[in-house]
Amino acid sequence: MSNPRRAFLACALAAALGVPGSPAVVQAQRAFTVGQVLGSPFHSELVAAPSGASIAWTSYERGLRNIYVAGAPAFEARRLTSYGEDGGQELTNLAFSGDGAFVVYVRGGDHGANWAAEGGLAPNPASSPVQARMQVWAVPVAGGQPVPLGEGDGPVPAPRSRQVAFVLGGQIWTVEIGGEASALFFARGRNHSPAWSPDGRTLAFVSDRDDHSLIGLYTGPNAPIRYLAPSTSRDTRPVWAPDGRRIAFVRQPGRGGATRPPLGQAPQPWTIVVADVQTGAGREVWRSGGSLADSIPRTLGGPNLNWADGNRLVFLSYHDGWPHLYSVSAEGGSRPLLLTPGRFMVEWVAMAPDRRSVLYNANAGTEAHDVDRRHLFRVPVDRPEPAPLSTGLGIEWSPLLTADGRWLAYLASDARNAATLKVRPVGGGDVVSVTSGLVPGDFPADSLVVPEPVVVKSPDGLDIHCQVFRTPSGPARRPAIVFAHGGPPRQMLLGWHYGFYYSNTYALNQFLASRGFLVLSVNYRLGIGYGHDFHYPERAGSRGASEYQDVLAAGRYLQSRPDVDPERVGIYGGSYGGYLTALALARNSDVFAAGVDIHGVHSWLRPPSEEVLAAAKVGDGLAEDDLLQAARVAWASSPASSVGTWRSPVLLVHGDDDRNVQFAQTTDLVRRLAAAGVTYEEIVIPDDIHDFLLHRNWVRVGEVTAEFFERHLGGK
C-alpha cells in the first residue's frame, strides 16, 4: 500500500535534487530545460486603437505579465507597464480608451474559471499575506504610471472620451480616468456586459435574473431604465447598430420546462432579435433550426454576433455541421447567406473597421494537414468569397485591422517558434515581426522537433488525428507517452498553440521528446476542428465515455510501432486530459504503465437537485429510473469506479484553489487509491488555480512529470 506522505516527500525531494532518470533516457537528447522551453513569451489580448494605426497587447514572459504598444510604420514594441515579479496576477480585458490616450485593463482574477471562489476571493497564487484583488486600471499610451480605476471587471471604454464602464458586485459602475468610480445606476439581478451606444450617451447591458435575462438601457440619472422586448427568455450579447437606433441581441429560451432525460443530448435553440432603441419593440430576424447542430455555438466567441455594413448581421452557426459565418438582413425576412462554405471551422472572428468584411482564422488551406493548423482569411459580409491572408506550415490567429484599415496585425507560430506578433500592410509588403526581440536567447528553437501528423483508427472506425513528437536519435525501442488535451472542446495543432494552457503543454511535449520519449498528442472525439458530430458524439463523458476508445486506440497504436517498447507506454494530461489519464490507468493498466493526472475529474456522480428529483417522482419529463440509470452510467464512466483494476503508478497534481475542477476530485481519488493499494504520488500546489498562474509552477509540473516518467518508464 502506498504511503501518501512518503510518496509526496519522495517526489518533492527528487524534484528538488534533480534526481536523474535511467541511463536509457538520460543518454537521449537533453539539450534544454523545462524553464527554457517554457521561456518564449506568450502574447494575447491584441487590440487596436480607435483611430490611427496603434495596437496593444499583453506579454507573458516567464511569469512577468506586462502590456506593450506599437504603432505604424515601424511597429516597435514599447512596454507600458513594469510588473516585475511572477506574482500570478492576470492582465486581461485590454481596450484603448475612447480617445486613444490610455490602455484600460484588468489585473487579477481568474477569467477562465467555471465558478467564483467562496466569498468571491481573487486568486492569490503567490500566497501573499495581503489579500489579492481584481482591479481595473488604465496606463497612459505616452508613458507613465498606471492609474487605478477601481475594483471590478469587464471594462468597456466609452467612445471618444475617457469614461469607462465596468462591473462590480453585479452592478454597472463608471469612472472618468483619473477620477472617482461610482455605481452608474441600480437594477435588479446580476448586471453585466455593458455596451455603449456609438455616441456614448446610452449604455446597454444584460440583467441576469436567473431563469431569464433582459437587455436594459440606461439613458441618464433622471430617466427610468428601459428594457428591450422583455420576455421569459434569456437575452444576451447586445450589439449596437452603427447609427445607434437599434440593438441586436441573442435570445435563448428561459430556464425550466419538462426535465429531459439526462443521458440524451437536447438541442439548444436560439434566435437573433433586433430591437428599436426608442420604442423598445423587438422582432426576430433569424431563428435556428431544431437539430442538435443548430444549437447555440460553444466554440470561441460563441455566436460571434456583429453588426455589419449594409444593414446586415454576421454571426456564427454550426448549422451545416461546421462552425461557419452567416450573414442575414437586419430587417429579417430573408434566408441567411453562408459566407464560409467548406469542411473546416471558423474561429477568432473580427469585424473590419468599415464593417464591409470579416477577418477570421480556420483550419483550412492549401497544405496537407491544414486541418491541424490555422490560417487567416477575409470575407465580404454580403457574398461568400473568402480570400486567404496567410498560407504555409504555420499557425495564425487573432487577426485585426488597425482603425485606419491600412495594417493587418495577428499572432503567429510554427512548430519551433512560439507566438509572435506580426504586422503587415494590407495592400502587400514586408511583414514586421514586432515581438521577435522579446524571445530570450536561451529559448531552444533549433533543438525542437517538428510534430508528425498521424491518423489512428478508433475501434468504431473514426479517424483520430494525432501529432507525434520524436527526436531523430535515440534507442531503437524507446518509451512512449500519450498526451490527452483538456477542455474537451480543444484541438492540439502541428505547432505552438494559440491558447496559454496548451502552449505550455506543447512545450512540455517538446521537453519530454528531448528526454528520449516518443510523445503522441491525441485529438480524441469531443474536440473541435473535425465537424459537429465529432464535437458532440453520442455517449461521451458522463454519458458513457465513448471518447476513451480513441485514447485506448492511441495507446495500442504506440504499442504497435517498431520504435516503441510496448511495455513502456505512459499517459498524461490535465483537466479533461487528467480524467482520461485516470480512466486509462483504471481500465487499462495492461496498456498504460504509468500516468500523470493533472487536476483531473475522477467521478461524474452528481446528486440530482431537489427540483429534478421531485419532477421525476411525479413523472414530469422523466422517471426515477431515468435518474438511477444516468447515475449508473456516470459512475461506470468515472475512473473512481474502476480503481479495483488500477495497477499502474500515478502522479496526481492539483492546485487547491482550482475553480474549474474541484480539488475534492483528487482528495477523493487519493483515498480510494490508498485503500486499493495503488501506488501513487501527489503534488499539491497551495493557492494556485486550474491554469497555474505562477510560471514557476508550470516549470515544476513539467519537471516532476518528466522525472516521474523517467523513473517508471525509463527504468524498466
For each residue, the residues with C-beta under 8 A, 3 or more apart:
1: 674 677
2: 6 7 673 674 677 678 679 680 681
3: 6 7
4: 7 8 670 674 680 682
5: 8 9
6: 2 3 9 10
7: 2 3 4 10 11 679 680 681 682
8: 4 5 11 12 681 682 683 684
9: 5 6 12 13
10: 6 7 13 14 681
11: 7 8 14 15 651 681 682 683 704 707 708
12: 8 9 15 16 683
13: 9 10 16 17 19
14: 10 11 17 19 704 707 711
15: 11 12 18 19 700 703 704 707
16: 12 13
17: 13 14
18: 15
19: 13 14 15 707 711
20: 26 710
21: 25 26 515 706 707 709 710 711 714 715
22: 25 26 710 711 714 715
23: 26 27
24: 27 28 475 478 479 516 714 715
25: 21 22 28 479 515 516 517 710 713 714
26: 20 21 22 23 30 516 710 714
27: 23 24 516
28: 24 25 471 473 474 475 478 514 515 516
29: 447 471 473 474 514 515 516
30: 26 514 515
31: 444 447 514
32: 36 37 442 444 447 511 514
33: 36 37 511
34: 37 38 507 508 511 699 702 703 706
35: 38 39 62 699
36: 32 33 39 440 442 443 444
37: 32 33 34 443 444 448 507 508 510 511 514
38: 34 35 62 504 507 695 698 699 702
39: 35 36 62 440 442 443
40: 417 418 419 439 440 443 445
41: 59 60 61 418 419 435 438 439
42: 59 60 418 419 500 503
43: 46 57 58 59 60 411 419 420 421 435
44: 57 58 60 398 411 419 500
45: 56 57 58 91 92 93 94 105
46: 43 55 56 57 398 400 409 410 411 421
47: 55 56 57 94 95 96 103 400
48: 54 55 96 400 401 402 403 409
49: 52 53 54 55 56 71 96 100 141 402 403
50: 96 98 99 100 159 160 403
51: 100 403 404
52: 49 71 72 100 402 403 404
53: 49 71 72 73 402 403 404 406 407
54: 48 49 69 70 71 72 96 100 141 402
55: 46 47 48 49 69 70 71 75 400 402 409 423
56: 45 46 47 49 67 68 69 70 80 94 96 103 141
57: 43 44 45 46 47 67 68 94 421
58: 43 44 45 65 66 67 68 91 92 94 105
59: 41 42 43 65 66 67 68 435 438
60: 41 42 43 44 63 64 65 500 695
61: 41 64 65 66 438 440
62: 35 38 39 86 440 695
63: 60 85 86 87 88 694 695 696
64: 60 61 83 84 85 86
65: 58 59 60 61 83 89 90 91
66: 58 59 61 79 80 81 82 83 91
67: 56 57 58 59 79 80 81 91 94 103 105 139
68: 56 57 58 59 77 78 79 80 435
69: 54 55 56 77 78 80 103 141
70: 54 55 56 74 75 76 77 78 421 423 434
71: 49 52 53 54 55 74 75
72: 52 53 54 75 402 406 407
73: 53
74: 70 71 432
75: 55 70 71 72 407 423 432 434
76: 70 434
77: 68 69 70 421 434 435 437 438
78: 68 69 70
79: 66 67 68 82
80: 56 66 67 68 69 103 139 140 141 143
81: 66 67 91 139 146
82: 66 79
83: 64 65 66 87 89 91
84: 64
85: 63 64
86: 62 63 64 126 694 695 696
87: 63 83 125 126 128
88: 63 123 124 125 126 688 693 694
89: 65 83 107 108 132 693
90: 65 106 107 108 109 110 111 693
91: 45 58 65 66 67 81 83 94 105 106 107
92: 45 58 105 106 109 111
93: 45 104 105 106 111 153 154 155
94: 45 47 56 57 58 67 91 103 104 105
95: 47 103 104 105 155 156 157
96: 47 48 49 50 54 56 100 102 103 104 141 157
97: 100 101 102 103 104 138 157 161 162 164 177
98: 50 157 158 159 160 161 162 163 200
99: 50 102 160 161 162
100: 49 50 51 52 54 96 97 141
101: 97 140 141 142 162
102: 96 97 99 138 139 140 141 147 162 177
103: 47 56 67 69 80 94 95 96 97 138 139 141
104: 93 94 95 96 97 136 137 138 149 155 157 164 177
105: 45 58 67 91 92 93 94 95 136 137 138 139 155
106: 90 91 92 93 109 111 134 135 136 137 152 153 154 155
107: 89 90 91 134 135 137
108: 89 90 122 123 132 133 134 135
109: 90 92 106 122 123 134 153
110: 90 113 117 122 123 659 689 690 691 693
111: 90 92 93 106
112: 660 690 691
113: 110 116 117 659 660 689 690
114: 659 660
115: 659
116: 113 120 659
117: 110 113 120 121 122 123 657 659
118: 121
119:
120: 116 117
121: 117 118 124 131 132
122: 108 109 110 117 131 132 133 134
123: 88 108 109 110 117 132 657 659 687 688 689 693
124: 88 121 127 128 131 132 657 687
125: 87 88 655 657 687 688 689 692 693 694 697
126: 86 87 88 687 694
127: 124 686 687
128: 87 124 131 132
129:
130:
131: 121 122 124 128
132: 89 108 121 122 123 124 128
133: 108 122 151
134: 106 107 108 109 122 151 152 153
135: 106 107 108 148 149 150 151 152
136: 104 105 106 148 149 150 151 152 153 155 164 166 175
137: 104 105 106 107 146 147 148 149
138: 97 102 103 104 105 146 147 149 164 177
139: 67 80 81 102 103 105 144 145 146 147
140: 80 101 102 143 144 147
141: 49 54 56 69 80 96 100 101 102 103
142: 101
143: 80 140
144: 139 140
145: 139
146: 81 137 138 139
147: 102 137 138 139 140 177 178
148: 135 136 137
149: 104 135 136 137 138 152 155 164 166 175 177 181
150: 135 136 166 168 173 175 181
151: 133 134 135 136 168
152: 106 134 135 136 149 155 166 167 168 173 181
153: 93 106 109 134 136 166 167 168
154: 93 106 166 167 192 193 194
155: 93 95 104 105 106 136 149 152 164 165 166
156: 95 164 165 166 194 195 196
157: 95 96 97 98 104 161 162 163 164 165 196
158: 98 161 163 164 165 196 200
159: 50 98 196 198 199 200
160: 50 98 99 200
161: 97 98 99 157 158 176 200
162: 97 98 99 101 102 157 176 177 178
163: 98 157 158 174 175 176 177 200
164: 97 104 136 138 149 155 156 157 158 174 175 176 177
165: 155 156 157 158 172 173 174 184 194 196 203
166: 136 149 150 152 153 154 155 156 172 173 174 175 181 194
167: 152 153 154 170 171 172 173 191 192 194
168: 150 151 152 153 171 173 183
169:
170: 167 189 190 191 192
171: 167 168 183 184 185 186 187 191
172: 165 166 167 183 184 185 187 191 192 194 203 205 218
173: 150 152 165 166 167 168 181 182 183 184
174: 163 164 165 166 181 182 184
175: 136 149 150 163 164 166 179 180 181 182
176: 161 162 163 164 179
177: 97 102 104 138 147 149 162 163 164
178: 147 162
179: 175 176
180: 175
181: 149 150 152 166 173 174 175
182: 173 174 175
183: 168 171 172 173 186
184: 165 171 172 173 174 203 218
185: 171 172 218 221 225
186: 171 183
187: 171 172 191 205 207 216 225
188: 207 209
189: 170 207 208 209 210 213 214
190: 170 207 208 209
191: 167 170 171 172 187 205 206 207 208 216
192: 154 167 170 172 205 206 208
193: 154 205 206 236 237 238
194: 154 156 165 166 167 172 203 204 205
195: 156 203 204 205 238 239 240 247
196: 156 157 158 159 165 200 202 203 204 240
197: 200 201 202 203 204 240 244 277
198: 159 240 242 243 244
199: 159 202 244
200: 98 158 159 160 161 163 196 197
201: 197 219
202: 196 197 199 217 218 219 244 277
203: 165 172 184 194 195 196 197 217 218
204: 194 195 196 197 215 216 217 228 238 240 247
205: 172 187 191 192 193 194 195 215 216 218 238
206: 191 192 193 213 214 215 216 235 236 237 238
207: 187 188 189 190 191 213 214 215 216 227
208: 189 190 191 192 213
209: 188 189 190 212 213 214
210: 189 255
211: 232 254 255 256
212: 209 231 232 233 234 235 254 255
213: 189 206 207 208 209 233 234 235 236
214: 189 206 207 209 227 228 230 235
215: 204 205 206 207 227 228 229 235 238 247 249 275
216: 187 191 204 205 206 207 225 226 227 228
217: 202 203 204 225 226 227 228 277 280
218: 172 184 185 202 203 205 225
219: 201 202 223 226
220: 223
221: 185
222:
223: 219 220 226
224:
225: 185 187 216 217 218
226: 216 217 219 223 280
227: 207 214 215 216 217 230 280
228: 204 214 215 216 217 235 247 249 275 277 280 282
229: 215 235 273 275 280 281 282
230: 214 227
231: 212 235 251 254
232: 211 212 254
233: 212 213 251 252 253 254
234: 212 213 251 252 253 254 255
235: 206 212 213 214 215 228 229 231 249 250 251 273
236: 193 206 213 249 250 252
237: 193 206 249 250 302 303 305
238: 193 195 204 205 206 215 247 248 249
239: 195 247 248 249 305 306 307
240: 195 196 197 198 204 244 246 247 307
241: 244 245 246 247 248 307 330
242: 198 307 309 355
243: 198 246
244: 197 198 199 202 240 241 277
245: 241 276 277 278
246: 240 241 243 274 275 276 277 330
247: 195 204 215 228 238 239 240 241 274 275 277
248: 238 239 241 272 273 274 275 285 305 307 313 330
249: 215 228 235 236 237 238 239 272 273 275 305
250: 235 236 237 270 271 272 273 296 302 303 305
251: 231 233 234 235 270 271 272 273 284
252: 233 234 236 268 269 270 271 296
253: 233 234 257 269
254: 211 212 231 232 233 234
255: 210 211 212 234
256: 211
257: 253 621
258: 615 620 621
259: 612 615 616 620 621 622
260: 264 266 621 622
261: 264 621 622 626 630
262: 543 622 626 627 630
263: 539 543 544 626 629 630 633
264: 260 261
265: 292 536 538
266: 260 292
267: 290 291 292 294 295
268: 252 295 296
269: 252 253 287 288 289 290 294 295 296
270: 250 251 252 288 295 296 303
271: 250 251 252 284 286 287 288
272: 248 249 250 251 284 285 286 303 305 313 315 328
273: 229 235 248 249 250 251 282 283 284 285
274: 246 247 248 282 283 285 313 330 332
275: 215 228 229 246 247 248 249 280 281 282 283
276: 245 246 279 280 281 282
277: 197 202 217 228 244 245 246 247 280
278: 245
279: 276
280: 217 226 227 228 229 275 276 277
281: 229 275 276
282: 228 229 273 274 275 276
283: 273 274 275 332
284: 251 271 272 273 287 332
285: 248 272 273 274 313 328 329 330 331 332 333
286: 271 272 313 315 328 332 336
287: 269 271 284
288: 269 270 271 294 295 296 317 319
289: 269 293 294 319
290: 267 269 294
291: 267 294
292: 265 266 267 295 532 536
293: 289 318 319 320 321 532 536
294: 267 269 288 289 290 291 317 318 319
295: 267 268 269 270 288 292 298 318
296: 250 252 268 269 270 288 302 303
297: 301 302 303 304 316 317 318 323
298: 295 302 489
299: 302 316 323 345 347 489 528
300: 347 348
301: 297 304 316 347 348 349
302: 237 250 296 297 298 299 316
303: 237 250 270 272 296 297 315 316 317
304: 297 301 314 315 316 325 349
305: 237 239 248 249 250 272 313 314 315
306: 239 313 314 315 349 351 355 358
307: 239 240 241 242 248 312 313 330 355
308: 312 313 314 327 351 355 356 358 381
309: 242 312 354 355 356 381
310: 356 381 382
311: 329 330 331
312: 307 308 309 327 328 329 330 381 382
313: 248 272 274 285 286 305 306 307 308 327 328 329 330
314: 304 305 306 308 325 326 327 339 351 358 381
315: 272 286 303 304 305 306 325 326 328
316: 297 299 301 302 303 304 323 324 325 326 346 349
317: 288 294 297 303 323 324 326 336
318: 293 294 295 297 321 322 323 324 532
319: 288 289 293 294 324 326
320: 293 324 338 341
321: 293 318 531 532 533
322: 318 342 343 344 345 346 531 532
323: 297 299 316 317 318 345 346 347 528
324: 316 317 318 319 320 338 339 340 341 342 346
325: 304 314 315 316 338 339 340 346 349 358 360 379
326: 314 315 316 317 319 336 337 338 339
327: 308 312 313 314 336 337 339 381 382
328: 272 285 286 312 313 315 332 334 335 336 337
329: 285 311 312 313 332 333 334
330: 241 246 248 274 285 307 311 312 313
331: 285 311 334
332: 274 283 284 285 286 328 329
333: 285 329
334: 328 329 331
335: 328
336: 286 317 326 327 328
337: 326 327 328 382 383 384
338: 320 324 325 326 341 384
339: 314 324 325 326 327 358 379 380 381 383 384 386
340: 324 325 344 346 360 362 377 379 384 386
341: 320 324 338 384
342: 322 324 364
343: 322 531
344: 322 340 362 363 364 371
345: 299 322 323 362 363 528 529 531
346: 316 322 323 324 325 340 349 360 361 362
347: 299 300 301 323 360 361 362 374 397
348: 300 301 359 360 361 374 397 398 399 498
349: 301 304 306 316 325 346 358 359 360
350: 358 359 360 398 399 400 401
351: 306 308 314 355 358 359
352: 355 356 357 358 359 378 401 405
353: 401 402 403 404 405
354: 309 357 405
355: 242 306 307 308 309 351 352 381
356: 308 309 310 352 380 381
357: 352 354 378 379 380 381
358: 306 308 314 325 339 349 350 351 352 378 379 381
359: 348 349 350 351 352 376 377 378 389 399 400 401 408
360: 325 340 346 347 348 349 350 376 377 378 379 399
361: 346 347 348 374 375 376 377 396 397 398 399
362: 340 344 345 346 347 374 375 377
363: 344 345 370 371 372 373 374 375 491 529
364: 342 344 370 371 375 377
365: 370 373 375 388 391 392
366: 370 388 391
367: 370 373 391 392 393
368: 453
369: 372 373 453 494
370: 363 364 365 366 367 373 375
371: 344 363 364 465 529 530
372: 363 369 453 465 467 491 492 493 494 523 529
373: 363 365 367 369 370 393 394 395 493 494 495
374: 347 348 361 362 363 395 396 397 493 498
375: 361 362 363 364 365 370 388 389 390 391 392 395 396
376: 359 360 361 388 389 390 396 397 399 408 410
377: 340 359 360 361 362 364 386 387 388 389
378: 352 357 358 359 360 386 387 389
379: 325 339 340 357 358 360 384 385 386 387
380: 339 356 357 383 385
381: 308 309 310 312 314 327 339 355 356 357 358
382: 310 312 327 337
383: 337 339 380
384: 337 338 339 340 341 379
385: 379 380
386: 339 340 377 378 379
387: 377 378 379
388: 365 366 375 376 377 391
389: 359 375 376 377 378 396 399 408
390: 375 376 394 396 410 412
391: 365 366 367 375 388
392: 365 367 375
393: 367 373 414 415 494 495
394: 373 390 412 413 414 495
395: 373 374 375 412 413 414 493 494 495 496 497 498
396: 361 374 375 376 389 390 399 410 411 412
397: 347 348 361 374 376 410 411 412 498
398: 44 46 348 350 361 410 411 498
399: 348 350 359 360 361 376 389 396 408 409 410
400: 46 47 48 55 350 359 408 409 410
401: 48 350 352 353 359 405 407 408 409 426
402: 48 49 52 53 54 55 72 353 405 406 407 409
403: 48 49 50 51 52 53 353
404: 51 52 53 353 407
405: 352 353 354 401 402 426
406: 53 72 402 425 426 427
407: 53 72 75 401 402 404 423 424 425 426
408: 359 376 389 399 400 401 423 424 425 426
409: 46 48 55 399 400 401 402 421 422 423
410: 46 376 390 396 397 398 399 400 421 422
411: 43 44 46 396 397 398 419 420 421 422 498
412: 390 394 395 396 397 419 420 422
413: 394 395 417 418 419 420 495 496 497 498
414: 393 394 395 417 495 496
415: 393 448 449 450 451 494 495 496
416: 445 446 448 450
417: 40 413 414 420 439 445 496
418: 40 41 42 413 439 443 496 503 507
419: 40 41 42 43 44 411 412 413 435 496 498 503
420: 43 411 412 413 417 433 434 435 436 439
421: 43 46 57 70 77 409 410 411 433 434 435
422: 409 410 411 412 431 432 433 434
423: 55 70 75 407 408 409 431 432 434
424: 407 408 428 429 430 431 432
425: 406 407 408 428 429 430
426: 401 405 406 407 408
427: 406
428: 424 425
429: 424 425
430: 424 425
431: 422 423 424
432: 74 75 422 423 424
433: 420 421 422 436
434: 70 75 76 77 420 421 422 423
435: 41 43 59 68 77 419 420 421 438 439
436: 420 433 439
437: 77
438: 41 59 61 77 435
439: 40 41 417 418 420 435 436 443 445
440: 36 39 40 61 62 443
441:
442: 32 36 39
443: 36 37 39 40 418 439 440
444: 31 32 36 37 447 448
445: 40 416 417 439 448
446: 416
447: 29 31 32 444 514
448: 37 415 416 444 445 510
449: 415 469 470 471 472 510 513
450: 415 416 494
451: 415 467 468 469 494 495 509 521
452: 467 468 470
453: 368 369 372 465 466 467 468 494
454: 465 466 467 468 520 557
455: 463 464 465 466
456: 463 464 466 522 550 553 554 557
457: 461 462 463 464 553
458: 461 462 463 464 525 549 550 553
459: 549 553
460: 549
461: 457 458
462: 457 458 525 534 550
463: 455 456 457 458
464: 455 456 457 458 522 523 524 525 550 553 554
465: 371 372 453 454 455 523 529 530
466: 453 454 455 456 520 521 522 523 554 557
467: 372 451 452 453 454 492 493 494 520 521
468: 451 452 453 454 518 519 520 521
469: 449 451 509 510 512 513 518 519 520 521
470: 449 452 474 513 518 519 563
471: 28 29 449 474 513 514 516
472: 449
473: 28 29
474: 28 29 470 471 478 516
475: 24 28 478 516
476: 563
477: 562 563 564 565
478: 24 28 474 475 516 517 518 563 564 565 568
479: 24 25 516 517 518 564 565 568 569 570 709 713 714
480: 517 518 519 520 558 561 564 565 568 569 570
481: 512 517 518 519 520 569 570 571 572 709 713
482: 519 520 522 551 554 555 558 569 570 571 572 584 592
483: 492 505 509 519 520 521 522 571 572 573 577
484: 522 524 551 571 572 573 576 577 580 581
485: 488 490 491 492 502 505 521 522 523 527 573 576 577
486: 490 501 502 573 574 575 576 577 578
487: 490 526 527 575 576
488: 485 524 526 527 541 547 576
489: 298 299 526 527 528 535
490: 485 486 487 499 502 527 528
491: 363 372 485 523 527 528 529 530
492: 372 467 483 485 497 502 505 506 521 523
493: 372 373 374 395 467 496 497 498
494: 369 372 373 393 395 415 450 451 453 467
495: 373 393 394 395 413 414 415 451 506
496: 395 413 414 415 417 418 419 493 503 506 507
497: 395 413 492 493 502 503 505 506
498: 348 374 395 397 398 411 413 419 493 502 503
499: 490 502 503
500: 42 44 60 503 504 691
501: 486 504 505 574 691
502: 485 486 490 492 497 498 499 505 506
503: 42 418 419 496 497 498 499 500 506 507
504: 38 500 501 507 508 692 698
505: 483 485 492 497 501 502 508 509 574
506: 492 495 496 497 502 503 509 510
507: 34 37 38 418 496 503 504 510 511 702
508: 34 37 504 505 511 512 701 702 705
509: 451 469 483 505 506 512 513 519 521
510: 37 448 449 469 506 507 513 514
511: 32 33 34 37 507 508 514 515 702 706
512: 469 481 508 509 515 517 519 705 706 709
513: 449 469 470 471 509 510 516 517 518 519
514: 28 29 30 31 32 37 447 471 510 511
515: 21 25 28 29 30 511 512 706 710
516: 24 25 26 27 28 29 471 474 475 478 479 513 714
517: 25 478 479 480 481 512 513 709 713
518: 468 469 470 478 479 480 481 513 558 561 563 564
519: 468 469 470 480 481 482 483 509 512 513
520: 454 466 467 468 469 480 481 482 483 554 557 558
521: 451 466 467 468 469 483 485 492 509
522: 456 464 466 482 483 484 485 550 551 554
523: 372 464 465 466 485 491 492 527 529 530
524: 464 484 488 527 547 548 550 551 554 580
525: 458 462 464 534 537 540 546 547 550
526: 487 488 489 534 535 537 540 541 547 576
527: 485 487 488 489 490 491 523 524 530 534 535
528: 299 323 345 489 490 491 535
529: 345 363 371 372 465 491 523 534
530: 371 465 491 523 527 534 535
531: 321 322 343 345 534 535
532: 292 293 318 321 322 535 536
533: 321 536 537
534: 462 525 526 527 529 530 531 537
535: 489 526 527 528 530 531 532
536: 265 292 293 532 533 540
537: 525 526 533 534 540 546 547
538: 265 543 544 546
539: 263 543 544 545 546
540: 525 526 536 537 543 544 545 546 547
541: 488 526 544 545 547 604 637
542: 545 604 633 634 637 638
543: 262 263 538 539 540 546 630 633 634 637
544: 263 538 539 540 541 633 636 637
545: 539 540 541 542 548 583 636 637
546: 525 537 538 539 540 543 549
547: 488 524 525 526 537 540 541 550 551 580
548: 524 545 551 552 580 583 584 587
549: 458 459 460 546 552 553
550: 456 458 462 464 522 524 525 547 553 554
551: 482 484 522 524 547 548 554 555 571 580 583 584
552: 548 549 555 556 584 587 588 591
553: 456 457 458 459 464 549 550 556 557
554: 456 464 466 482 520 522 524 550 551 557 558
555: 482 551 552 558 559 569 571 584 588 591 592
556: 552 553 559 560 591
557: 454 456 466 520 553 554 560 561
558: 480 482 518 520 554 555 561 564 566 569
559: 555 556 564 566 569 591
560: 556 557 564 566
561: 480 518 557 558 564
562: 477
563: 470 476 477 478 518
564: 477 478 479 480 518 558 559 560 561 568 569
565: 477 478 479 480 568 569 716
566: 558 559 560 569
567: 593 716
568: 478 479 480 564 565 593 713 714 716
569: 479 480 481 482 555 558 559 564 565 566 591 592 593 713
570: 479 480 481 482 592 593 594 595 596 709 712 713
571: 481 482 483 484 551 555 580 581 584 585 592 594 595 596
572: 481 482 483 484 577 581 595 596 597 598 705 709
573: 483 484 485 486 576 577 578 579 580 581 596 597 598 600
574: 486 501 505 577 578 598 599 600
575: 486 487 578 579 598 599 600 601 660 661 690
576: 484 485 486 487 488 526 573 579 580 600 601
577: 483 484 485 486 572 573 574 580 581 598 600
578: 486 573 574 575 581 582 597 598 599 600 601 661
579: 573 575 576 582 583 600 601 602 639
580: 484 524 547 548 551 571 573 576 577 583 584 600
581: 484 571 572 573 577 578 584 585 595 596 597 598 600 650
582: 578 579 585 586 595 597 600 602 639 650 669
583: 545 548 551 579 580 586 587 637 638 639 642
584: 482 548 551 552 555 571 580 581 587 588 591 592 595
585: 571 581 582 588 589 592 595 597 639 646 648 650
586: 582 583 589 639 640 641 642 643 645 646
587: 548 552 583 584 642 645
588: 552 555 584 585 591 592
589: 585 586 592 593 645 646 647 648
590:
591: 552 555 556 559 569 584 588
592: 482 555 569 570 571 584 585 588 589 595 648
593: 567 568 569 570 589 648 712 713 716
594: 570 571 648 649 650 708 709 712 713
595: 570 571 572 581 582 584 585 592 648 649 650 651
596: 570 571 572 573 581 650 651 653 704 705 708 709
597: 572 573 578 581 582 585 600 650 651 652 653
598: 572 573 574 575 577 578 581 653 654 701
599: 574 575 578 653 654 655 658 660 661 665 666 690
600: 573 574 575 576 577 578 579 580 581 582 597 639 661 665 666
601: 575 576 578 579 604 638 661 665
602: 579 582 638 639 640 665 666 668 669
603: 635 638 639 640 641 665 668 669
604: 541 542 601 634 635 637 638
605: 631 634 635 638
606: 634
607:
608: 612 613 616 627
609: 612 613
610: 613 614
611: 614 615
612: 259 608 609 615 616 627
613: 608 609 610 616 617 624 627
614: 610 611 617 618
615: 258 259 611 612 618 620 621 622
616: 259 608 612 613 619 620 621 622 623 624 626 627
617: 613 614 624
618: 614 615
619: 616 622 623
620: 258 259 615 616
621: 257 258 259 260 261 615 616
622: 259 260 261 262 615 616 619 626 627
623: 616 619 626 627
624: 613 616 617 627 628
625: 628 629
626: 261 262 263 616 622 623 629 630
627: 262 608 612 613 616 622 623 624 630 631
628: 624 625 631 632
629: 263 625 626 632 633
630: 261 262 263 543 626 627 633 634
631: 605 627 628 634 635
632: 628 629 635 636
633: 263 542 543 544 629 630 636 637
634: 542 543 604 605 606 630 631 637 638
635: 603 604 605 631 632 638 640 641
636: 544 545 632 633 641
637: 541 542 543 544 545 583 604 633 634 641
638: 542 583 601 602 603 604 605 634 635 641 642
639: 579 582 583 585 586 600 602 603 642 643 646 669
640: 586 602 603 635 643 668 669 672
641: 586 603 635 636 637 638
642: 583 586 587 638 639 645 646
643: 586 639 640 646 669 672 673 676 678
644: 676
645: 586 587 589 642
646: 585 586 589 639 642 643 650 673 676 678
647: 589 678
648: 585 589 592 593 594 595
649: 594 595 678 679 680 681 712
650: 581 582 585 594 595 596 597 646 673 678 679 680 681
651: 11 595 596 597 680 681 682 683 704 705 708
652: 597 666 669 670 680 681 682 683
653: 596 597 598 599 682 683 685 701 704 705
654: 598 599 658 661 663 665 666 682 683 684 685
655: 125 599 658 663 684 685 686 687 688 689 690 692 697
656: 663 684 685 686 687 688
657: 117 123 124 125 663 686 687 688 689
658: 599 654 655 661 662 663 689 690
659: 110 113 114 115 116 117 123 689 690
660: 112 113 114 575 599 689 690
661: 575 578 599 600 601 654 658 665 690
662: 658 665
663: 654 655 656 657 658 666 667
664: 667 668
665: 599 600 601 602 603 654 661 662 668 669
666: 599 600 602 652 654 663 669 670 682
667: 663 664 670 671
668: 602 603 640 664 665 671 672
669: 582 602 603 639 640 643 652 665 666 672 673
670: 4 652 666 667 673 674 680 682
671: 667 668 674 675
672: 640 643 668 669 675 676
673: 2 643 646 650 669 670 676 678 680
674: 1 2 4 670 671 677 678 680
675: 671 672
676: 643 644 646 672 673
677: 1 2 674
678: 2 643 646 647 649 650 673 674
679: 2 7 649 650
680: 2 4 7 649 650 651 652 670 673 674
681: 2 7 8 10 11 649 650 651 652 708
682: 4 7 8 11 651 652 653 654 666 670
683: 8 11 12 651 652 653 654 700 701 704
684: 8 654 655 656
685: 653 654 655 656 688 692 697 700
686: 127 655 656 657
687: 123 124 125 126 127 655 656 657
688: 88 123 125 655 656 657 685 692 693 694 697
689: 110 113 123 125 655 657 658 659 660 692 693
690: 110 112 113 575 599 655 658 659 660 661
691: 110 112 500 501
692: 125 504 655 685 688 689 697 698 701
693: 88 89 90 110 123 125 688 689 697
694: 63 86 88 125 126 688 697 698
695: 38 60 62 63 86 698 699
696: 63 86 699 700
697: 125 655 685 688 692 693 694 700 701
698: 38 504 692 694 695 701 702
699: 34 35 38 695 696 702 703
700: 15 683 685 696 697 703 704
701: 508 598 653 683 692 697 698 704 705
702: 34 38 507 508 511 698 699 705 706
703: 15 34 699 700 706 707
704: 11 14 15 596 651 653 683 700 701 707 708
705: 508 512 572 596 651 653 701 702 708 709
706: 21 34 511 512 515 702 703 709 710
707: 11 14 15 19 21 703 704 710 711
708: 11 594 596 651 681 704 705 711 712
709: 21 479 481 512 517 570 572 594 596 705 706 712 713 714
710: 20 21 22 25 26 515 706 707 713 714 715
711: 14 19 21 22 707 708 714 715
712: 570 593 594 649 708 709 715 716
713: 25 479 481 517 568 569 570 593 594 709 710 716
714: 21 22 24 25 26 479 516 568 709 710 711
715: 21 22 24 710 711 712
716: 565 567 568 593 712 713
